[in-house]
Amino acid sequence: MDRLSNQVSDKNLAWDASSLVERDFSYNLSEDVLSELRQISSDNYGESLQLKTAMSEFYRDYLKEGPGFAIIKGLNPTEFSRNKQEAVYLGMCNILGKPLPQNAQGDIRYEVKDMGKTMEAGGRYSETRQSGVLHTDSVQWDSPPDILGLLCLHPAKNGGDSVVVSAHSVHNRLLQENSDLLNVLYEPFPFETRKGRGEIQTIKKPIFTYNERDGLKFRYIGTYIPQDSLTSEQQDAKKALDRLLEDESLIVRIGTLQAGEISFMMNNRMAHGRGSDFVDYEEPEKKRVMIRAWLKERNE
């Protein structure tokens, strides 16, 4: 098995809290893009030549050759209704990749909102208002989504900020501090996959993989790994990884998405999550709602 055996010095890959500032991951839609969107029907947003050009540049400059994530701004809620925001977002998603189903019903549109559940009682992270462990999405899939999208239709009253950690920075630290434990993370770990009627199965996949063509890839959510099935070496490696994912010197705080803002990130290059619980509004029309998308890159 190929393994990355050198420190990564590229700051677009191995970033941390001290090396990124907001302008590094902020992208503003140009007036040319917004002008064309104002002039065409929302059914045709995905065919907008200006939007296609903008998203091609965004993909190259921020997702592939940049830090791997960014927030897109410019959809003013006073000008673009929720339906129009969603239509622009869907257009962006279809330009960037192929939308994937996110549940057994095959829905590609998934609402992230508080459903009054808790993770302790078996609720999904996306159904709660809780902060949680940093993770990548769909670790239980054989081939997880490449790109994660999130459109904010309405933010919470307060809290619920987004945080990310570079997998390359974590890999650098592990390589420096304990290469033996890092090697363990290249071996298969069991991840739980929940089937219908509560049935639990496992899929075994490495946390880190590497090859010359695809580079370093990362797959992880600690709560999906059954502890009693791990060897002592795997337990030690997992503890070392968890410690780094909680290291404030590595955590980049993106902030809280505002209405009309959109984030995209490369799922296999970083761990992400909420940095804090959020407090919601009482009024139903004001409650926090995010629309999530999972995308597969079209060039694969």
C-alpha positions in Angstrom: 0.0 0.0 0.0 1.3 3.5 -0.9 1.7 5.9 2.0 2.6 9.5 2.1 6.0 9.5 3.9 7.0 13.2 3.6 5.8 16.4 5.3 3.4 18.4 3.1 4.5 22.0 2.9 1.9 23.3 0.5 -0.2 25.7 2.5 -3.2 25.2 0.3 -3.2 21.6 1.6 -1.7 21.8 5.0 -3.3 24.9 6.6 -4.1 25.6 10.2 -5.5 28.3 12.4 -2.5 30.6 11.9 -2.2 30.3 8.1 -5.7 31.1 6.8 -7.7 34.3 7.0 -11.3 34.9 5.9 -10.3 36.2 2.5 -8.6 32.9 1.7 -12.0 31.1 1.8 -14.5 33.8 0.8 -15.8 34.1 -2.8 -18.1 36.9 -3.9 -20.4 36.4 -6.9 -19.6 39.1 -9.4 -22.0 41.7 -10.7 -21.9 40.0 -14.1 -23.1 36.8 -12.6 -25.8 38.4 -10.5 -27.0 40.6 -13.4 -27.5 37.5 -15.6 -29.3 35.7 -12.8 -31.7 38.7 -12.4 -32.5 38.6 -16.1 -33.3 34.9 -16.6 -35.8 32.5 -15.2 -34.9 30.5 -12.1 -35.5 27.3 -14.2 -32.5 28.3 -16.3 -30.0 29.2 -13.6 -28.0 26.1 -14.2 -27.6 27.2 -17.9 -26.3 30.6 -17.0 -23.0 31.1 -18.9 -21.8 33.6 -16.3 -22.5 31.2 -13.5 -20.8 28.3 -15.3 -17.7 30.4 -15.8 -17.7 31.6 -12.2 -18.1 28.0 -10.8 -15.4 26.7 -13.0 -13.0 29.3 -11.6 -14.3 28.7 -8.1 -13.7 25.0 -8.4 -10.2 25.5 -9.7 -9.1 28.3 -7.4 -10.7 27.3 -4.1 -11.6 23.6 -4.2 -8.8 22.0 -6.2 -5.9 24.4 -6.0 -6.9 26.4 -3.0 -7.7 25.3 0.6 -10.4 22.9 -0.5 -13.4 24.9 0.9 -14.9 28.4 0.6 -18.1 30.4 1.3 -19.9 31.9 -1.7 -21.5 35.3 -1.0 -23.7 37.6 -3.0 -27.3 36.2 -3.0 -29.0 39.0 -1.1 -32.2 37.6 0.5 -34.0 40.8 -0.2 -33.5 40.3 -3.9 -33.3 36.5 -4.2 -36.2 34.6 -2.5 -35.6 31.3 -0.8 -36.8 29.5 -3.9 -34.4 31.5 -6.1 -31.5 30.9 -3.7 -32.2 27.1 -3.9 -32.4 27.3 -7.7 -29.0 29.1 -7.9 -27.6 26.6 -5.4 -28.9 23.6 -7.4 -27.4 25.2 -10.5 -24.0 25.5 -8.8 -24.2 21.9 -7.6 -24.9 20.5 -11.1 -22.0 22.5 -12.5 -19.6 21.3 -9.8 -20.6 17.7 -9.9 -23.3 15.0 -9.9 -25.7 15.3 -7.0 -26.0 12.0 -5.0 -29.0 10.6 -3.1 -28.7 11.2 0.7 -31.2 8.7 2.1 -33.1 5.5 1.2 -35.7 7.5 -0.6 -33.2 8.8 -3.0 -33.5 12.5 -2.1 -30.7 14.7 -3.3 -32.1 17.7 -1.3 -31.7 17.3 2.4 -32.7 19.8 5.1 -30.3 20.1 8.0 -32.4 21.5 10.9 -33.2 20.8 14.6 -35.8 18.0 14.8 -35.8 18.0 18.6 -33.5 15.0 18.7 -30.1 14.3 20.4 -27.2 12.1 19.4 -27.3 10.4 22.8 -30.8 9.2 22.0 -29.9 8.0 18.5 -30.6 11.2 16.5 -28.5 12.0 13.5 -26.1 14.9 13.8 -28.0 16.8 11.1 -31.3 16.5 13.1 -29.9 18.1 16.3 -28.7 21.5 17.5 -25.6 20.0 19.0 -22.0 20.5 18.3 -20.1 17.3 17.6 -16.9 15.5 16.7 -15.3 16.6 13.5 -15.8 14.2 10.7 -16.1 13.5 7.0 -19.5 12.6 5.5 -20.7 9.1 4.5 -17.7 7.2 5.9 -19.9 4.0 5.6 -20.1 4.3 1.8 -17.7 2.4 -0.3 -17.1 5.7 -2.3 -18.1 8.8 -0.2 -19.1 12.0 -1.9 -16.2 14.2 -3.1 -17.8 17.6 -2.5 -20.2 18.8 0.3 -22.5 21.7 -0.3 -24.5 23.7 2.2 -27.0 26.6 1.5 -28.1 28.7 4.5 -31.8 29.6 4.1 -31.9 30.9 7.7 -29.3 31.0 10.4 -29.9 30.1 14.1 -30.5 32.8 16.6 -27.0 32.3 17.8 -24.3 29.6 17.7 -23.7 26.7 15.2 -20.5 28.1 13.7 -18.6 25.9 11.2 -15.1 24.6 11.9 -12.7 22.6 9.7 -9.3 20.8 10.1 -7.0 20.0 7.3 -6.3 16.2 6.9 -2.8 17.1 5.6 -2.0 19.1 8.7 -3.1 16.2 10.9 -1.1 13.8 8.8 2.0 16.1 9.1 1.7 16.2 12.9 1.2 12.4 13.2 4.2 11.8 10.9 6.3 14.1 13.1 5.1 12.8 16.5 4.4 9.1 16.0 4.8 7.6 12.5 4.0 4.1 13.9 0.5 5.2 14.9 0.1 7.0 11.6 0.8 3.7 9.8 -2.0 2.1 11.7 -4.4 4.6 10.3 -3.6 3.4 6.8 -4.9 0.0 7.8 -8.7 -0.9 7.6 -10.9 0.3 10.4 -14.5 -0.9 10.9 -17.2 1.8 10.3 -20.8 1.1 11.2 -23.4 1.3 8.4 -27.1 1.3 9.5 -29.5 -0.6 7.3 -33.2 -0.7 7.5 -35.0 -1.4 10.8 -32.0 -0.5 12.9 -29.8 -3.3 11.5 -26.1 -2.5 11.9 -23.4 -3.8 9.7 -19.8 -2.7 9.3 -17.6 -1.7 6.3 -13.8 -1.8 6.7 -11.8 1.0 5.2 -8.5 2.8 6.0 -8.7 6.3 7.5 -5.9 7.6 5.4 -5.1 6.5 1.8 -2.6 7.8 -0.6 -1.5 7.4 -4.2 0.3 9.6 -6.7 -2.7 10.2 -8.9 -5.3 11.1 -6.2 -3.0 12.3 -3.4 -3.9 12.0 0.3 -7.5 11.1 1.1 -9.2 11.0 4.5 -12.3 9.2 5.9 -13.3 9.5 9.5 -16.0 9.8 12.1 -15.1 8.4 15.5 -18.6 7.7 16.7 -19.1 5.3 13.8 -16.2 3.1 14.9 -17.1 0.3 17.3 -14.5 0.5 20.1 -14.7 -3.2 21.2 -13.6 -4.3 17.7 -10.3 -2.4 17.7 -6.9 -3.7 18.5 -4.8 -1.9 21.1 -2.7 -0.3 18.4 -5.9 0.9 16.6 -7.2 2.3 19.9 -4.0 4.3 20.4 -4.0 5.6 16.8 -7.6 6.7 17.1 -6.9 8.5 20.4 -4.0 10.3 18.7 -6.2 11.3 15.8 -9.1 12.5 18.0 -6.6 14.6 20.0 -5.4 16.4 16.9 -9.0 17.0 15.7 -9.6 18.9 18.9 -6.4 20.9 18.7 -7.2 24.6 18.5 -4.0 25.3 16.7 -5.3 23.2 13.8 -9.0 24.2 13.8 -10.0 26.9 11.4 -13.3 28.6 12.4 -15.2 29.5 9.3 -18.0 31.3 11.2 -21.7 31.1 10.9 -23.3 31.0 7.5 -25.8 33.8 6.9 -29.0 33.7 4.8 -28.1 33.2 1.1 -24.5 32.1 1.8 -23.3 28.8 0.4 -20.3 26.7 1.4 -18.6 24.0 -0.6 -15.8 21.8 0.6 -13.8 18.7 -0.4 -15.1 15.9 1.7 -11.9 13.8 1.6 -9.4 16.6 2.4 -10.7 17.8 5.8 -12.8 17.1 8.8 -15.7 19.4 9.5 -18.4 20.0 12.1 -20.2 22.6 14.3 -17.9 24.4 16.7 -20.8 25.0 19.1 -24.4 24.1 19.9 -26.9 26.5 18.4 -29.9 28.3 19.9 -32.9 28.5 17.6 -35.8 30.9 17.2 -39.2 30.0 18.6 -41.0 31.2 15.4 -41.1 28.4 12.8 -40.4 30.7 9.9 -37.2 31.9 11.6 -35.7 28.5 12.5 -32.3 27.5 11.3 -32.5 25.7 7.9 -29.6 24.5 5.8 -29.9 22.6 2.5 -27.2 20.0 2.1 -25.9 18.5 -1.1 -23.5 15.6 -1.7 -21.7 15.7 -5.0 -19.5 13.3 -7.0 -16.9 15.1 -9.2 -17.8 14.8 -12.9 -14.3 14.1 -14.0 -14.2 10.8 -12.1 
